[in-house]
Amino acid sequence: MVIFKEAAQLGDFLRHKVENNLNIGFIPTMGALHSGHISLVKNAHAQGMFTVCSIFLNPTQFNDKKDYEQYPVSTDADIEMLLQAGCDVLFLPSVEEMYPGGTDKMKTYDFGYLDTILEGANRPGHFKGVGQIVSRLLDIVKPHTLYLGQKDYQQCMVIKKLIEILGLPSLNLVISPTLREQDGLAMSSRNRRLTEPQRALAALLYQCLVSIQTKQAGGNFAIVQKECTDLLIAKGFTPEYVALADANNLQLLSNYDNSVPMITLIAAKIGEIRLIDNILLQ
Ligand code: AMP
């Protein structure tokens, strides 16, 4: 695995690979890697891609400064995991390398409705930062295929829109399923910050999603939504949303609607740690 810290050098190296008929598969991450991230890398590798992973803790997508400062960092262990997974290139840039003119100078993108709901509404400025960094990374790496996780479903939709705005119709997007711990908790870098008692409770988010799916037959989302919210509060969480939406466009649904593909999404804080999860309804 070759490690690059500078954009220009990485760009030159990858251009040479493309000239030699290799397809670039790209997995952007913020590090503190776990098996969920690694599943994306393995997927790219298995699909015959020349696999490029980036680790960059992007300051502009953190609306909460404390969350940024306390985000786990484990670069040495990350490198070891990427080596084992068959990653070809790791891009490990500095903030100055990614925002050469400063974070304020960088172009921003308008995601319209998607930025007004759920994560957009609860994390002002978050998707603006995501748009800035993903557009910069795509410009440097110029991948054929971009690998993202369903865990960040709304982010996947924002990036899909960004690809449209940037006019990159040949860029292929692969969205992989969420990897979970044995008790159902979605793997997340932030899970490392949970205390033992918090960790024991954290699978409740997934249990709520499953109960929203199961109670579809009863046909009253408002009741299930309230049950979940009350249960989360009773167990010491601060829920931000328990939502049901059309999976095609994230239009929020006030009740189950079998005429569209549905997704249920949840965000809640446990102590200082903010967790999100979702499942597609069957
Ligand atoms: P992050 O480092 O949190 O920015 O995540 C980098 C990529 O890994 C994103 O596309 C995430 O959606 C994806 N990812 C994060 N957690 C998981 C998971 N548990 N399973 C699969 N993919 C994940």
Boltz pocket constraint, residues with backbone or C-beta under 6 A from the ligand:
constraints:
  - pocket:
      binder: B
      contacts: [[A, 28], [A, 29], [A, 30], [A, 31], [A, 35], [A, 36], [A, 37], [A, 39], [A, 40], [A, 147], [A, 148], [A, 149], [A, 150], [A, 151], [A, 152], [A, 176], [A, 177], [A, 178], [A, 179], [A, 180], [A, 186], [A, 187], [A, 188], [A, 189]]
      max_distance: 6.0
